[in-house]
């Protein structure tokens, strides 16, 4: 945690000291956008559109209790008949941005999610282990947001974000398990596609650049209200993203990013889930504190028929994680994206 605070302070020092007179922050360079995994990082000029596509692949594997590694046998000994072993998740994200004015940029995000989970069931009488898998997929929650530009001067810019998540994703995903006698049963919380609640996003993003470098800090909160039709709501999320990029030339930049994330526990519980059957059905095994990092690159076409076309890639990896209860450990995340803007 101390190392993370040092990194944040270093970024803040950069934002205070790096001033260029009479020169606006510009997005027309390869490092003019944040690393591809960061959403809502920039605004557009009046009348400008941007279409984007991102593919994200995230993996979770092995178990952790708090911040200590444990085995599946340890989790079984805690009283759970079923424990997860691995959960790869992929997401296709489609985005549209449009600026009706120089001050306001509107954003729409839709996604398709695919979840797979490998688990094992232990017969408490014989000790026999039976592996099995479950899966879910579908359209996730729809997100709309407005980005309001607060200032752009001295090679620095700042904008605020207000967003709404609409619960279009399913919270009724089902699959067969060894205990369901050939019937499909409701899947635990991590395997559901949506939140089931209307959620609000509040954010503040700071950007800065000089001739060679650019940097950014983004503070964002996702706040959930009420409970969904299955009597629960997912935990709030609070994240701080910090990144630094170097412009290698007019079309290529390289970036490094550090993110701190705090996720609250799930409130309430789905009455159809047995919390002692599997760790992922126990709401006390949700939420935690995470620090992760990412290394990536952005490319940018500065002219010609493909002007303003961008391709970005980032490889993310965990630095620190402390979870509530027993959960799968976060592993690597890869994000590949395509962005195209025009007026």
N, C-alpha and C positions, 0 to 999 in steps of 0.2 A: 504493500500500500504506500509506503514512503517513496519508493521509486516512482510510482504513478504520480504522486503529488509533485515530485521534482520535475517530471516531464511536463505536467500542466503548467507549473510556474515558468518553465522555460518558454513555453508557447506564449504565455501572457507577457513575458518580457519582450519577446519578439514583436508582439502586436503594439506595445507601447513605444518601442524604440525605432521601429521601421517606418519612417514617415518620408514621403516624397511630395514636395510642394506642387500645387496646381496640376495634378495628374490623377485622373479617376482610376479606380480599380477596373480592370478590363477582363472580360471572359473570352476574348478572341485570341486565345493562346492555349497550348495543350494543357497547361496547369490552371486554366480558367475555370474548370470544374473540379469539385472535390473528388477523392477516390470513388470509384463507381459504386461502392457499397453504401455511400452516404446519400440519403434522400433529402430533398428540399434544400439543397446547399446553395442555390443561386436563383437569381431573378432574371427576367428578360426585358427588353425594351418594348415600347408600345407597338402593337401589331405583330409581334414575333410569336411564332409557334415552335414547339419542340415535341417530337415524338421519340419515345425511348422503349427499349426492350432490355431486360436484364434476366439472366439465368443464374440462380444461386443454388449451390449444392452444399449442404451442411451435414456433418456427421456427429453423432453422439455414441459413445462406446465405453464400456466398463462402468462400474458403480463407484459412487463417492457418498460418504456419510459426513455431512458438514464439509470439512476440507480434507478428510482422510479417505484414502482408497480402501475399498472393501471388496470382498469377493461375493459372488452370487450365493455361495453357501452361507456366508455371514448374514446376508439379507434373508435367506430362508430361515436361519436360526432366530431371526427377529420375529418370526411368526407369519411371514408371507409365503403362500403356496406358490405364487408365480412371481418371477423377477425378470426384468428386461435385460438384454445383453447388448443390443445395438439398435440404433434408430437413425438411418439415413433419411434426410428430408430434402426434396428439391422444390424450387419455386420458380415459376415463370411470371415475371412482372412486366406489365404493360402500362406505360405512362403517357399522358398528354399534358403539356403546359401551354398556356396562352396568356399574353399580357395585354389587357384592354387599355392599360396606361403605363407610363414609365414607372409609376409607383406600385402598381398592383399586378401580381402574376397569379393566375389561377392554375391549380394542379389537380389532376384526376389520376388515381392509381388503381388498377385491377390486377388480380393475380390468380394463378392456378397452382394449387399445392398438391404434392404427392408425398405421402408418409408411408414408411415401411418400418416395422418393428419386429426384431427377432427376440423371442422370449424363451424361458424354460419353466416347466412346471415340475415340482418335486412332490412325489408321493410321500407324505409324512409318515406313513406306516412302513413302506418298503425302502424308502430312500431312492427309488428309481427316478431318473431325470428324463423328462420328455420335452424335446425342443419343438417349438411351433412358431408361426409367424402371423401377423395381422397387417392389414393395409387399409389406407383410406386415401381418397383423392377428390378434388372438385374445386370449384371457384371459391376463393376466399372472400373476406370482407372488402367492400368497396370503400376507398378513401378519397375524400375531396378536401382541398385546402386552399387557403389564400396566403400568399407571401407578400408582405408589405415592406417596401424599401424604406428604411429609416434615414440612411445617408449613403453617399458615395463620393468621397473626396480624399485627397492626399494618399491615393493608392490604397484606400481602405473602404470597406463597405459593410453595412449591417442591415439585416432584415429580420422581421418577426413573422412567425407562422401561427395560423389558427386553422385547425383541421377537424374534420368529423369523420369517424369510421362508421359505416352503415353495415349492419349485421346481415350481409348476404351469404356468408359462409355457413355451412351446415354444422350443427352441434348434435346431429342425430346419426353420426357415422357408426355402422355396425359391421361385424365380421364374425366368423365362426371361431371358436376356441375348443380345446379338448374337453372342457367342462360343459359346453353348451349343447351337447347331444345332437349335433347337426344343425342346430338353429343359430341364426345370427343374433348376437347380443350387442348392446351398446358398448362402444369402446371408451377407454379412459381419456382423461382430459388432453394429454399431449397429442392424441391421435385425431382429435376433432379439428375441423377445417376453419371454423370461425369462432368468434367470441360470444355471439348471441346477444350482445348489448351494443347500444349506441355509445361510442367512446369519443373523447375529445383529445386532440393533440395541441399542445402549446410549445412553441419553439423560438429560439433566438440564435441567429447565426452571425458570426463575425468573420470577415475575410480581409486578407491583406496580401500585398505582393510588392516586390521590387523587380529589378531587371531580370534576375535569375531565379528567385525563389517565390513561392506563394505559401500561405498558411491559412488555417481556419480553425475556429472553435465553434462548436454547436452544442447548445444545451436544449434538451427536448424532454417533455413529459407526456406520457399517454395515460390519461385518467379515465377510469371506467365508473359508470354509475348504474345503480339499480342491480337487478339480477335477471338472468335470462329465463327462458321457459323451462329450463331444467334446474332452477333454484340455486344457481351459483353465478359468480362473475370471476373472470380472470384477474390476476393481480395487476396493479398499476406498474408502469415502467418509467424509470428515470435514467436518462443516459447523457453522458458528456463525451463528445467526440472531439479529437484534436488531431490535426494532420499538418504535414509539411511536405511540400513538393518542390522538386528542382526541374527547371526547364532545360532539357538537354539541347534542344534546337527548336525550330519553328513548328515542328509537328509531333514531338515526343517529350514526355515528362515522366519522372519517376516519383513515387510517393511513399511515405511511411505514416502510419496512423495508429493512435492509441485510443481505446474507448473504455470508459467505465460505465457499467450498467447495474442498476439495482431493480430487482423485480419483487413485488410483494406477493404474499401467499394468496392462493385462491380463497375467496370468501364464499361460504355456503357449501353445498354438496349436492351432486346429482343422486337422488334417492335410488336410482337403478344400479348404482355402482356399489360394490362391497369393498370398503377400504382395507380390509384385512386379506383380501384375495390376492391383490397385486399392488406393488408399490406405487404405480402410476395412478391408482384409483384413490389414494390417500391424499387429501388436500394439504396435510402437514408436510408432505414431500413435494412442495412446490415453492418456487421463488428462490432468491439468493442474490449474492453479490458477485459480479464478474468483472475482470479486466482482461481485455484482449487487444491484440495488435494486428496490423495488416501491412503487407508490402505489395505494391502494384505499379501499374503504368497507365497512362492515358495517351492516346494518339489523337491528332486533330488535323483536319485538312484545311489549310488556310486560304485556298483559292481553287479556281477551276469549277468543273461541273459538280464535284462532290464537296464544295465548300461548306464548312460547318458540320461535316460528318465526324463523329467521334467514336472511338472504340476504346473501352477501358477494361482492365482486369485487375483483380486483387486476390491475394491469398491471405486468409486470416487465420490466426491461431491463438489459443488461450494463453494468458500469462498467470492468471490467478482466478480461482473460483472457490466460493464458499456457499454451499447450498443449504436449504432447509430440509432436514431429514435425509432420506436416501433417494438419490437421483442418478441418472446417467451423466457421465462427464461430457462436457463439450469438447469437441475435437476440432479438426480443421474445417474452414469454410472457404469456398471458392466462388467468386462472383465475376461474371463476364457480361458486359453490357454494350449496347449500341445506342447512340443518340444522334439525332439529326434535327437541326433547327433551320428555320427559314422565315422570311417576312413577305 
